[in-house]
Amino acid sequence: MKKFFVLAVVCFVYHTSPAQKGARFLAQDDPLVGNWQFNADSSQHTNLAPIVKGERIIELLPGIEVGMMAQSRNGNTYQKASYFVAKKDANKIYCSISESDYTYMAGKDISFNYEYNPASDMLIVVIGDKKYYYTRIK
């Protein structure tokens, strides 16, 4: 049983879809690590990024720590959340969703393009031809 558990952990840690081959876990000092809150999309209206179902909050954590995306927050409670381990390459973030309030998303891999602006410390999620701006929660 112990060998099976070790094998399962190793498989989870090294699981990569073909699209993720060049992707790496986020490093502790990666500027994307942190909590992000939706600001405004490139059209200056209030549409949320359709990553899973319109997330207002994104938490990106380093290594194999489990991050989170949520539609809203009420105090310290998140509503409609999805939990994932993130990897990234030069222009894409890959998320392996471990559990979600949307049960059909559990076990799925999703990805989205991103840009990071170090001058404004802004994460820009790019889906199709739209840009969705997230500012760091301090």
ChimeraX commands (.cxc) that place a marker at each C-alpha (Angstrom):
marker #1 position 0.00,0.00,0.00 radius 0.5
marker #1 position 2.85,2.39,0.81 radius 0.5
marker #1 position 4.40,1.79,-2.63 radius 0.5
marker #1 position 1.05,2.49,-4.30 radius 0.5
marker #1 position 0.70,5.79,-2.40 radius 0.5
marker #1 position 4.23,6.89,-3.38 radius 0.5
marker #1 position 3.54,5.94,-7.01 radius 0.5
marker #1 position 0.25,7.88,-7.00 radius 0.5
marker #1 position 1.96,11.00,-5.61 radius 0.5
marker #1 position 4.76,10.76,-8.18 radius 0.5
marker #1 position 2.23,10.38,-11.01 radius 0.5
marker #1 position 0.27,13.40,-9.79 radius 0.5
marker #1 position 3.36,15.60,-9.45 radius 0.5
marker #1 position 4.75,14.69,-12.85 radius 0.5
marker #1 position 1.41,14.55,-14.71 radius 0.5
marker #1 position 1.61,16.70,-17.81 radius 0.5
marker #1 position -0.58,16.80,-20.84 radius 0.5
marker #1 position 1.21,17.09,-24.21 radius 0.5
marker #1 position 0.46,20.83,-24.25 radius 0.5
marker #1 position 2.28,21.28,-20.91 radius 0.5
marker #1 position 5.60,19.70,-21.95 radius 0.5
marker #1 position 7.61,22.95,-21.65 radius 0.5
marker #1 position 5.70,24.19,-18.62 radius 0.5
marker #1 position 7.22,24.43,-15.16 radius 0.5
marker #1 position 5.77,24.82,-11.67 radius 0.5
marker #1 position 5.82,28.40,-10.44 radius 0.5
marker #1 position 8.92,29.24,-8.39 radius 0.5
marker #1 position 8.60,30.83,-4.96 radius 0.5
marker #1 position 9.98,34.13,-6.33 radius 0.5
marker #1 position 7.91,34.11,-9.55 radius 0.5
marker #1 position 6.10,37.45,-9.91 radius 0.5
marker #1 position 2.85,35.62,-10.73 radius 0.5
marker #1 position 2.72,33.99,-7.28 radius 0.5
marker #1 position 0.08,35.70,-5.18 radius 0.5
marker #1 position -3.58,36.63,-4.98 radius 0.5
marker #1 position -5.17,38.48,-7.88 radius 0.5
marker #1 position -8.53,40.24,-8.14 radius 0.5
marker #1 position -10.39,41.12,-11.34 radius 0.5
marker #1 position -10.09,44.78,-12.26 radius 0.5
marker #1 position -11.57,45.45,-15.73 radius 0.5
marker #1 position -11.33,43.82,-19.12 radius 0.5
marker #1 position -9.82,45.48,-22.18 radius 0.5
marker #1 position -13.24,46.81,-23.24 radius 0.5
marker #1 position -13.63,48.59,-19.89 radius 0.5
marker #1 position -16.79,46.71,-18.96 radius 0.5
marker #1 position -17.41,44.23,-16.18 radius 0.5
marker #1 position -17.30,40.85,-17.98 radius 0.5
marker #1 position -15.21,38.38,-15.97 radius 0.5
marker #1 position -12.64,36.08,-17.58 radius 0.5
marker #1 position -14.37,32.80,-18.57 radius 0.5
marker #1 position -11.53,30.61,-17.25 radius 0.5
marker #1 position -13.96,28.19,-15.60 radius 0.5
marker #1 position -17.11,30.27,-15.01 radius 0.5
marker #1 position -16.07,33.92,-14.65 radius 0.5
marker #1 position -13.51,34.11,-11.85 radius 0.5
marker #1 position -13.11,37.33,-9.88 radius 0.5
marker #1 position -10.25,35.96,-7.73 radius 0.5
marker #1 position -7.20,33.91,-8.74 radius 0.5
marker #1 position -4.68,32.56,-6.26 radius 0.5
marker #1 position -1.44,31.31,-7.83 radius 0.5
marker #1 position 0.88,29.37,-5.53 radius 0.5
marker #1 position 4.40,28.01,-6.09 radius 0.5
marker #1 position 5.41,24.40,-6.69 radius 0.5
marker #1 position 2.77,21.78,-6.05 radius 0.5
marker #1 position 0.79,23.92,-3.61 radius 0.5
marker #1 position -2.91,24.02,-4.48 radius 0.5
marker #1 position -4.11,27.39,-5.77 radius 0.5
marker #1 position -7.68,28.53,-6.26 radius 0.5
marker #1 position -9.99,30.45,-8.59 radius 0.5
marker #1 position -13.31,31.76,-7.30 radius 0.5
marker #1 position -16.24,33.81,-8.54 radius 0.5
marker #1 position -16.54,35.81,-5.33 radius 0.5
marker #1 position -15.45,36.12,-1.73 radius 0.5
marker #1 position -17.59,36.77,1.33 radius 0.5
marker #1 position -15.19,37.51,4.17 radius 0.5
marker #1 position -12.82,34.53,4.22 radius 0.5
marker #1 position -15.25,32.26,2.37 radius 0.5
marker #1 position -14.95,31.75,-1.37 radius 0.5
marker #1 position -17.99,30.97,-3.54 radius 0.5
marker #1 position -17.92,28.81,-6.66 radius 0.5
marker #1 position -14.26,27.88,-6.29 radius 0.5
marker #1 position -12.01,25.56,-8.27 radius 0.5
marker #1 position -8.73,24.28,-6.82 radius 0.5
marker #1 position -5.69,23.48,-8.96 radius 0.5
marker #1 position -1.95,23.07,-9.26 radius 0.5
marker #1 position -0.48,25.57,-11.74 radius 0.5
marker #1 position 2.36,25.41,-14.22 radius 0.5
marker #1 position 3.41,28.02,-16.74 radius 0.5
marker #1 position 5.56,28.57,-19.77 radius 0.5
marker #1 position 6.49,31.88,-21.40 radius 0.5
marker #1 position 2.92,32.86,-22.27 radius 0.5
marker #1 position 0.46,30.28,-20.92 radius 0.5
marker #1 position -0.74,29.13,-17.48 radius 0.5
marker #1 position -1.83,25.49,-17.15 radius 0.5
marker #1 position -4.11,24.37,-14.33 radius 0.5
marker #1 position -4.80,20.77,-13.31 radius 0.5
marker #1 position -8.06,21.08,-11.39 radius 0.5
marker #1 position -8.22,18.74,-8.42 radius 0.5
marker #1 position -11.66,19.74,-7.14 radius 0.5
marker #1 position -14.30,22.29,-8.00 radius 0.5
marker #1 position -17.74,23.49,-6.99 radius 0.5
marker #1 position -18.49,22.69,-10.64 radius 0.5
marker #1 position -18.20,18.91,-10.35 radius 0.5
marker #1 position -17.74,18.41,-14.10 radius 0.5
marker #1 position -14.45,20.37,-13.86 radius 0.5
marker #1 position -12.76,18.10,-11.29 radius 0.5
marker #1 position -9.85,16.25,-12.89 radius 0.5
marker #1 position -9.76,18.51,-15.95 radius 0.5
marker #1 position -6.77,20.39,-17.31 radius 0.5
marker #1 position -7.35,23.94,-18.51 radius 0.5
marker #1 position -5.03,26.61,-19.82 radius 0.5
marker #1 position -5.10,30.27,-20.72 radius 0.5
marker #1 position -2.68,32.79,-22.16 radius 0.5
marker #1 position -1.33,35.49,-19.90 radius 0.5
marker #1 position 0.76,38.62,-19.88 radius 0.5
marker #1 position 2.42,40.14,-16.83 radius 0.5
marker #1 position 3.14,43.85,-16.56 radius 0.5
marker #1 position 5.86,44.36,-13.93 radius 0.5
marker #1 position 5.53,48.17,-13.97 radius 0.5
marker #1 position 1.89,48.05,-12.85 radius 0.5
marker #1 position 2.13,44.60,-11.20 radius 0.5
marker #1 position -0.85,43.47,-13.25 radius 0.5
marker #1 position -1.75,39.97,-14.46 radius 0.5
marker #1 position -3.52,40.04,-17.80 radius 0.5
marker #1 position -5.51,36.93,-18.74 radius 0.5
marker #1 position -5.91,36.63,-22.50 radius 0.5
marker #1 position -8.78,34.52,-23.83 radius 0.5
marker #1 position -9.40,34.76,-27.55 radius 0.5
marker #1 position -8.97,38.39,-28.50 radius 0.5
marker #1 position -10.06,39.74,-25.09 radius 0.5
marker #1 position -7.85,40.79,-22.21 radius 0.5
marker #1 position -8.96,40.59,-18.58 radius 0.5
marker #1 position -6.99,42.61,-16.03 radius 0.5
marker #1 position -6.22,41.38,-12.52 radius 0.5
marker #1 position -4.48,43.44,-9.85 radius 0.5
marker #1 position -2.58,41.97,-6.92 radius 0.5
marker #1 position -4.47,41.76,-3.63 radius 0.5
marker #1 position -2.13,43.18,-1.00 radius 0.5
marker link #1:1,2 radius 0.2
marker link #1:2,3 radius 0.2
marker link #1:3,4 radius 0.2
marker link #1:4,5 radius 0.2
marker link #1:5,6 radius 0.2
marker link #1:6,7 radius 0.2
marker link #1:7,8 radius 0.2
marker link #1:8,9 radius 0.2
marker link #1:9,10 radius 0.2
marker link #1:10,11 radius 0.2
marker link #1:11,12 radius 0.2
marker link #1:12,13 radius 0.2
marker link #1:13,14 radius 0.2
marker link #1:14,15 radius 0.2
marker link #1:15,16 radius 0.2
marker link #1:16,17 radius 0.2
marker link #1:17,18 radius 0.2
marker link #1:18,19 radius 0.2
marker link #1:19,20 radius 0.2
marker link #1:20,21 radius 0.2
marker link #1:21,22 radius 0.2
marker link #1:22,23 radius 0.2
marker link #1:23,24 radius 0.2
marker link #1:24,25 radius 0.2
marker link #1:25,26 radius 0.2
marker link #1:26,27 radius 0.2
marker link #1:27,28 radius 0.2
marker link #1:28,29 radius 0.2
marker link #1:29,30 radius 0.2
marker link #1:30,31 radius 0.2
marker link #1:31,32 radius 0.2
marker link #1:32,33 radius 0.2
marker link #1:33,34 radius 0.2
marker link #1:34,35 radius 0.2
marker link #1:35,36 radius 0.2
marker link #1:36,37 radius 0.2
marker link #1:37,38 radius 0.2
marker link #1:38,39 radius 0.2
marker link #1:39,40 radius 0.2
marker link #1:40,41 radius 0.2
marker link #1:41,42 radius 0.2
marker link #1:42,43 radius 0.2
marker link #1:43,44 radius 0.2
marker link #1:44,45 radius 0.2
marker link #1:45,46 radius 0.2
marker link #1:46,47 radius 0.2
marker link #1:47,48 radius 0.2
marker link #1:48,49 radius 0.2
marker link #1:49,50 radius 0.2
marker link #1:50,51 radius 0.2
marker link #1:51,52 radius 0.2
marker link #1:52,53 radius 0.2
marker link #1:53,54 radius 0.2
marker link #1:54,55 radius 0.2
marker link #1:55,56 radius 0.2
marker link #1:56,57 radius 0.2
marker link #1:57,58 radius 0.2
marker link #1:58,59 radius 0.2
marker link #1:59,60 radius 0.2
marker link #1:60,61 radius 0.2
marker link #1:61,62 radius 0.2
marker link #1:62,63 radius 0.2
marker link #1:63,64 radius 0.2
marker link #1:64,65 radius 0.2
marker link #1:65,66 radius 0.2
marker link #1:66,67 radius 0.2
marker link #1:67,68 radius 0.2
marker link #1:68,69 radius 0.2
marker link #1:69,70 radius 0.2
marker link #1:70,71 radius 0.2
marker link #1:71,72 radius 0.2
marker link #1:72,73 radius 0.2
marker link #1:73,74 radius 0.2
marker link #1:74,75 radius 0.2
marker link #1:75,76 radius 0.2
marker link #1:76,77 radius 0.2
marker link #1:77,78 radius 0.2
marker link #1:78,79 radius 0.2
marker link #1:79,80 radius 0.2
marker link #1:80,81 radius 0.2
marker link #1:81,82 radius 0.2
marker link #1:82,83 radius 0.2
marker link #1:83,84 radius 0.2
marker link #1:84,85 radius 0.2
marker link #1:85,86 radius 0.2
marker link #1:86,87 radius 0.2
marker link #1:87,88 radius 0.2
marker link #1:88,89 radius 0.2
marker link #1:89,90 radius 0.2
marker link #1:90,91 radius 0.2
marker link #1:91,92 radius 0.2
marker link #1:92,93 radius 0.2
marker link #1:93,94 radius 0.2
marker link #1:94,95 radius 0.2
marker link #1:95,96 radius 0.2
marker link #1:96,97 radius 0.2
marker link #1:97,98 radius 0.2
marker link #1:98,99 radius 0.2
marker link #1:99,100 radius 0.2
marker link #1:100,101 radius 0.2
marker link #1:101,102 radius 0.2
marker link #1:102,103 radius 0.2
marker link #1:103,104 radius 0.2
marker link #1:104,105 radius 0.2
marker link #1:105,106 radius 0.2
marker link #1:106,107 radius 0.2
marker link #1:107,108 radius 0.2
marker link #1:108,109 radius 0.2
marker link #1:109,110 radius 0.2
marker link #1:110,111 radius 0.2
marker link #1:111,112 radius 0.2
marker link #1:112,113 radius 0.2
marker link #1:113,114 radius 0.2
marker link #1:114,115 radius 0.2
marker link #1:115,116 radius 0.2
marker link #1:116,117 radius 0.2
marker link #1:117,118 radius 0.2
marker link #1:118,119 radius 0.2
marker link #1:119,120 radius 0.2
marker link #1:120,121 radius 0.2
marker link #1:121,122 radius 0.2
marker link #1:122,123 radius 0.2
marker link #1:123,124 radius 0.2
marker link #1:124,125 radius 0.2
marker link #1:125,126 radius 0.2
marker link #1:126,127 radius 0.2
marker link #1:127,128 radius 0.2
marker link #1:128,129 radius 0.2
marker link #1:129,130 radius 0.2
marker link #1:130,131 radius 0.2
marker link #1:131,132 radius 0.2
marker link #1:132,133 radius 0.2
marker link #1:133,134 radius 0.2
marker link #1:134,135 radius 0.2
marker link #1:135,136 radius 0.2
marker link #1:136,137 radius 0.2
marker link #1:137,138 radius 0.2
view
